[in-house]
């Protein structure tokens, strides 16, 4: 601790660390030019960094250098139950290993406050037009997840510093925004900026509050939980100046989808963005949160806004204590984190975006950054008319319409707008098409309260949008089963069936197995498409229905005015609602019984929770990176959904066949995501997405075939991916994956790395990596290598018949050589970049992975 910079915080009984003084003592007036991100990173260095390392670390920030690693100590860890559970399963397994080797297993214990919110386990089996859908869905969730919830309940007393919010209470990011983040932390009499990491890529949602909050994989979260710093180098910090003002009728969703397309195009992958300017100042905190939530969709690590009056008003609105609100304002102004102190920031790169250019739009299909103005959908083909007598669905039928995801349900304007559109539609006699499975799954119980206060919940219910859950549902692939009659028609007629949802993800195969494509839209548009019933519809111009006088009704006739939305938000959203929800939710009392034994009693027949195998088999051996065969050659934009899908498990899949053999009834197969605590199920999800394109598998004309397929070499036999993995595992054949650009987009799921590691993949060579997935690969002992610009799988003419070696000594961002031995004996030597970016990453990789490093370090401490 650098005590010379510790000072009293005026107006309080607290101290703070004067980071401005520390920075300016190194370089005069440097503080004024530092971006917000650098200021927060500098503060924690002054507060936590060893005095002998402080100057060198601060110079990295001041001089915009990226030559030294410096520590980042996040103040807390937030988890949803899927990755949070798997992280704690890993720690429980690590306890077993420590005990077996003579160590004290209780030392494997989180030391950083960790909050686990059970929010990713519920599937919408009962839609929003079914009576008591919420209660029915919760009952199904409890029945299916009994094994998982048994383990999670054990963690509450087995581990220190773990608080669990049980199912049925909301989504982690919205709860984080509305309650968990204090914006300014206080510990040991010292005030400092709140920071956190979360086991979900959308953790940056609270960046909207000025809180550096970054999504990480479960493996990196485990590292932070155990008190280790996250070693980093100064990230690219990009200023994004927002100008202009949104036009009437344009929602925060329209804005974020347009921004996502713009920022993807500007290549901000891995960067920390800071939004500023008159346009940013005019945005509500709800709109800011929508933008920050979709940070991973535009590829960045963070999407920061500054602390200002909007922040303070939001803290008041969401029922924060008066003393805390006052502390946030006092600290931010005194310590140099208030927006007004950031007028002279010198960014290395600035992008500009005009809010007035945003039109009503959607995104899709397949990618959140594929911007799609709604007017273009009418040009995608004429819908076949719905025959009322035969009851046939049209081409492009919307089979799922879901108001879901914290991305949009955290923004009251979006929800109130949807309620008003529903009211207007009901008044004119419009109805939801009968084939549309509709649902409302907010990320917070407060949403239902203000919809009831405004009288708009009955209007949504009338159109089939009653509350089915307070959880992450459709956006996470938890759409639930279709009506059997609807599903049968989709299959028999091979319909182009679609989903429309107010979420942040629409990757291939994610939303529902029978929704061929999915589109992201604002909550009001979701309601409108439920009425239209087809995506092949010009929602701006085409007729939604007719009133009692036979007059045509179009979207403009039911779209609510901004003034009415704002008036209802002001009158219906109240601080008392947030206090009523969150005060009892966070009144967590630890169990008073005897301490739970430190070792978990694994259930041998469980398909949800099983002792992890990361210290056994090929994971226990050295990875020589020699004689590797390609498991797959993959195109650009491979997502973690391709690598490890999260949606429903079907009977004819490898995982489904395994669960059937284990005696699980098909209706309780649940999702891939919920089984990630059992490696025997989760391994069978590796590259199991039916939308996968493995370029090694082609038809007779040489065109790649879609599906979870592989070609085993040297025989050249095509088989299902899991059978290929089993074949190679039996042969102890080391593997490699070759890929294109932006490898590992999407969710921060560690199983996208665990699955390939357990399959024997030692190396991934790609044109570029998304940050979270790259760190997950390293955490599993898999080497990420990057082609030089201009070199690709195509320029090298790779067919999958080759053998691969890697030559050179791995070191942070150093060149290595990929040696390719072709089938005809020809040898090609290709320079590649080692994407171990820091010394800490090299240490983790050299240990065989992060769990192996933990074990070695803990046992070394005991000697």
C-alpha positions, -999 to +999 in steps of 0.1 A: +000+000+000+013+034-009+002+053+022+016+087+012-014+090-012-040+081+014-061+111+024-094+119+041-124+121+018-140+155+025-175+154+040-171+117+051-154+097+078-136+077+050-102+079+033-094+076-004-062+073-025-053+105-043-044+090-077-043+123-094-014+133-072+004+101-078+000+103-116+010+140-118+040+134-096+054+112-124+044+135-153+030+170-147-007+174-157-009+138-170-041+131-151-062+155-171-054+136-203-059+101-190-090+082-202-115+071-176-104+035-178-068+044-172-078+065-141-096+035-126-067+012-133-043+037-119-063+041-087-061+004-079-024+004-086-018+032-062-040+014-036-027-022-041+005-022-060+039-028-043+056+006-038+087-006-057+065-015-088+042+015-087+061+040-108+068+015-136+032+003-137+018+039-137+041+049-165+025+022-187-008+041-183+006+076-185+029+070-216+004+046-233+030+018-232+022-019-235+056-034-226+050-045-190+023-066-172+006-050-143-019-064-118-056-058-118-075-067-086-113-067-093-132-060-062-158-088-067-168-117-089-204-122-102-215-155-117-246-170-132-253-206-122-240-223-153-204-210-154-205-201-117-215-237-109-188-251-133-162-229-117-171-241-082-172-277-095-136-271-107-127-259-072-144-288-056-124-311-079-092-292-070-100-298-033-100-335-040-067-334-057-051-313-029-065-338-003-052-368-022-017-352-024-016-345+013-027-309+013-054-290+031-085-289+008-101-260+028-074-237+014-091-239-019-116-212-012-127-179-027-111-149-010-128-123-032-165-117-026-184-140-051-221-138-059-238-166-078-272-158-093-292-189-104-307-174-136-297-196-165-316-228-157-352-221-167-367-231-201-399-216-214-419-249-215-451-230-207-456-199-228-470-165-219-505-173-230-508-203-206-523-198-172-498-199-143-469-202-167-444-188-142-452-213-115-452-242-140-419-232-155-403-229-120-416-263-111-400-278-142-368-260-135-365-274-099-373-309-110-348-310-139-320-293-120-322-311-086-287-324-089-273-290-098-292-272-071-280-298-046-244-289-054-251-252-055-267-254-020-236-272-008-213-244-019-231-219+003-216-234+034-187-254+020-170-222+006-164-189+022-173-156+005-199-172-018-235-158-017-262-175-037-293-158-051-318-187-057-338-192-089-368-171-098-353-137-089-339-122-121-309-121-144-274-115-130-267-084-151-299-066-144-296-074-107-259-062-108-271-029-124-301-023-102-286-035-069-253-053-066-229-026-079-224+002-053-204+022-079-181+032-051-169+005-027-158+009+009-135-015+027-114-009+058-124+027+059-113+034+023-135+044-006-126+033-041-142+026-075-162-006-078-148-031-103-158-067-111-154-096-134-183-119-143-186-153-158-207-141-187-197-119-216-224-094-209-210-085-175-200-050-190-236-040-185-227-021-154-200-002-174-230+021-179-226+032-142-189+040-147-179+006-132-152-013-150-169-047-153-155-073-176-168-106-188-143-135-183-145-173-186-150-195-156-113-203-155-102-167-152-130-161-127-116-189-106-082-172-106-097-139-094-119-157-068-088-172-052-073-137-047-049-137-076-046-105-097-056-106-133-023-096-150-029-073-179-013-048-202-028-015-211-057-022-234-066-002-265-088+025-252-110+040-279-131+071-275-166+069-291-181+104-295-219+103-297-234+133-314-270+143-323-302+129-308-324+099-314-354+106-337-390+102-324-401+065-321-365+052-321-357+029-292-325+022-273-325-012-290-325+004-324-296+025-313-275-004-299-280-026-330-269+003-352-239+009-329-230-028-329-228-029-367-208+003-368-183-007-341-178-042-355-170-026-388-145-003-370-127-034-355-128-026-318-122-062-308-107-064-274-107-026-268-121-007-239-146+019-253-155+051-237-187+068-248-188+106-245-202+137-261-235+155-262-252+124-275-240+103-246-250+129-221-286+128-235-290+091-231-309+077-201-291+052-179-313+025-193-301+033-229-265+034-217-270+000-201-284-015-233-253-002-251-229-015-225-246-049-223-240-056-259-202-049-256-193-085-267-215-082-297-193-054-311-163-074-299-150-050-272-140-058-236-158-028-220-182-001-230-177+026-204-198+057-196-187+083-171-203+090-137-226+120-140-260+133-130-277+105-150-258+080-128-269+097-096-305+099-107-305+062-116-291+052-082-319+072-066-345+056-089-334+021-081-337+027-043-300+029-033-295+042+002-292+080+004-257+078+021-244+056-007-257+079-034-241+109-017-208+090-014-208+082-051-211+118-061-187+131-035-160+105-043-163+108-080-160+146-079-132+147-054-111+118-068-114+128-105-140+103-118-168+128-124-177+134-161-168+171-159-132+162-151-128+143-184-130+171-209-093+170-219-089+133-224-064+124-251-075+092-269-052+073-293-083+067-315-117+084-317-148+072-335-178+093-341-215+082-344-245+104-350-276+092-331-299+110-355-290+086-382-305+056-364-337+042-380-361+015-367-342-018-372-334-053-363-303-075-364-300-108-382-301-134-392-273-153-374-252-124-361-260-095-337-239-071-358-258-079-390-279-047-390-312-050-408-335-020-412-371-034-409-380-019-442-357-044-460-376-075-447-405-068-471-381-073-500-371-108-489-400-125-507-437-124-506-453-144-478-475-172-487-509-163-475-522-180-443-552-201-451-576-196-422-595-228-431-565-251-434-546-233-406-513-235-425-484-213-413-468-189-439-433-191-451-411-172-427-435-179-398-425-164-365-427-194-342-411-177-312-416-141-301-399-134-268-395-102-248-364-115-230-329-107-219-315-082-195-303-062-225-337-047-230-358-055-200-335-034-179-346-003-199-381+008-186-387+028-218-385-004-239-409-023-217-434+005-213-432+010-250-441-027-256-470-024-231-484+007-248-481-009-282-500-040-269-527-017-254-531+001-287-533-032-306-559-046-282-581-015-286-581-021-323-588-058-320-554-072-332-544-106-320-513-128-318-511-154-346-518-188-332-485-204-341-464-178-322-450-190-289-449-157-270-433-150-236-422-122-213-391-130-192-377-099-175-344-097-158-359-082-126-391-086-106-393-048-106-405-050-143-436-068-134-443-043-106-441-012-128-461-029-155-488-036-129-485+000-116-490+014-151-519-010-159-500-024-189-494-059-177-530-070-186-525-055-221-494-077-226-511-107-212-540-103-236-516-108-265-498-137-249-470-119-232-475-128-195-445-133-173-431-168-177-399-163-157-375-139-141-345-155-158-323-157-189-345-178-212-349-175-250-317-155-255-298-183-239-314-210-261-339-219-233-370-215-255-386-247-244-405-271-266-429-261-293-465-271-295-463-306-311-488-296-338-467-266-347-434-286-346-449-313-368-460-288-395-426-271-394-408-304-400-432-319-425-434-288-447-397-279-441-409-244-432-385-214-430-395-208-394-380-179-374-377-164-340-379-127-330-365-118-296-354-087-276-321-104-267-285-100-276-277-133-293-291-149-325-263-172-335-271-202-358-288-230-339-289-211-306-325-199-301-344-231-310-336-262-331-366-256-353-361-218-358-339-217-388-330-181-382-335-156-355-337-118-354-331-093-326-356-065-321-369-041-295-396-052-272-423-032-290-413-048-323-414-083-308-451-077-300-457-063-335-441-095-351-462-117-329-492-100-345-478-102-380-468-138-375-442-138-402-408-123-408-415-119-445-435-087-438-428-050-442-436-041-406-435-004-415-461-006-444-479-039-445-513-044-429-513-060-394-551-063-394-584-044-397-605-025-372-642-030-368-649-005-396-627-025-420-599+001-420-564-013-424-541-011-393-504-006-397-475-002-373-478+036-372-513+033-359-503+015-328-468+027-321-468+048-289-456+084-287-423+091-269-441+116-247-465+090-234-438+065-228-417+090-208-448+101-188-456+066-177-420+057-169-419+088-147-451+079-129-449+041-127-412+033-120-406+040-083-377+035-059-400+017-035-404-011-060-366-017-061-363-017-023-393-041-020-375-065-044-339-063-034-338-057+004-351-092+012-333-108-017-299-097-003-307-103+033-285-133+032-279-151+065-252-178+065-262-212+078-256-216+115-252-254+114-219-272+116-194-264+089-200-284+057-173-310+050-148-295+025-150-324+001-181-329-020-198-363-020-201-368-058-232-386-070-219-413-094-250-415-116-254-377-120-255-363-155-251-327-141-223-327-116-193-350-118-157-347-105-137-330-132-110-349-151-085-321-157-057-338-139-061-372-157-056-387-192-042-365-219-047-335-197-020-348-173+007-352-200+030-328-218+017-313-250+045-316-275+026-300-304+040-326-328+023-349-354-011-332-350-040-339-372-068-314-379-100-321-361-117-293-381-109-265-406-134-237-398-145-205-415-146-169-401-169-159-372-169-192-354-188-186-321-186-204-288-221-216-297-205-235-326-179-249-302-202-257-274-239-251-279-262-241-251-296-249-265-319-279-260-305-314-263-322-335-289-325-373-287-306-380-319-275-360-308-245-376-292-254-360-258-290-371-262-280-407-269-258-406-238-285-392-215-310-418-229-285-445-220-282-430-185-320-434-181-330-397-183-364-392-200-363-371-231-385-344-218-360-338-190-328-337-212-327-300-205-301-279-223-264-284-230-257-254-207-272-271-176-251-302-180-217-285-181-209-297-146-207-332-160-178-336-184-192-369-199-223-350-211-205-318-219-178-334-240-204-347-263-214-311-271-180-303-285-185-288-320-220-304-318-239-274-334-259-286-364-251-253-381-213-260-381-194-258-413-163-280-411-145-274-444-129-308-443-163-324-449-176-318-485-200-332-510-190-348-543-186-313-558-163-302-530-188-279-513-187-280-475-215-298-458-233-283-428-235-303-396-216-316-366-193-337-389-157-346-391-134-365-414-110-390-397-076-392-412-057-410-427-087-431-437-107-402-449-139-415-433-167-390-425-185-394-393-203-375-366-180-351-347-182-370-314-174-403-330-144-387-346-132-373-313-137-407-296-117-424-324-088-399-320-089-402-282-085-440-285-055-435-308-040-409-285-038-387-316-028-351-309-051-326-327-052-291-341-080-268-353-074-244-381-098-214-383-105-180-399-111-146-384-127-137-351-125-172-337-145-177-305-170-149-307-199-149-283-205-162-248-177-166-223-183-203-218-152-221-207-166-254-221-158-241-256-122-245-245-126-274-221-143-296-248-116-293-274-088-297-247-103-329-235-106-341-271-068-338-274-066-305-293-033-290-285-032-260-308-057-236-324-044-216-354-067-187-365-066-154-382-077-137-350-092-145-316-119-130-294-104-121-261-124-142-236-121-174-256-084-170-261-078-167-224-101-197-218-079-218-243-048-208-224-065-217-191-070-252-205-035-256-217-044-251-254-019-230-275-035-201-295-015-192-326-023-165-351-015-164-388+003-134-401-019-110-420-025-123-455-020-159-446-051-181-442-062-217-444-071-209-480-039-194-491-021-224-477-045-247-496-052-269-465-073-299-471-072-317-437-049-345-449-018-327-435+002-332-403+012-302-382+041-295-359+050-263-340+086-252-337+101-226-314+099-218-277+066-202-266+069-167-251+045-138-250+037-126-285+068-141-301+070-157-336+068-195-338+068-217-369+039-239-380+054-269-399+029-284-424+037-318-438+014-324-468+001-358-479+026-359-508+055-353-485+059-316-492+068-295-462+056-259-458+069-237-430+046-209-419+054-181-394+027-177-367+024-154-337+022-170-302-009-155-286+003-160-250+001-122-245+015-119-210+041-136-187+012-148-165-005-164-195+028-182-203+030-194-167-005-208-169+001-225-202+034-239-191+017-254-160-008-272-183-037-249-175-050-227-147-063-256-125-030-274-127-012-242-118-035-237-087-027-272-075+010-268-079+010-234-062-011-246-033+010-277-027+042-256-029+028-233-002+022-263+021+058-275+019 
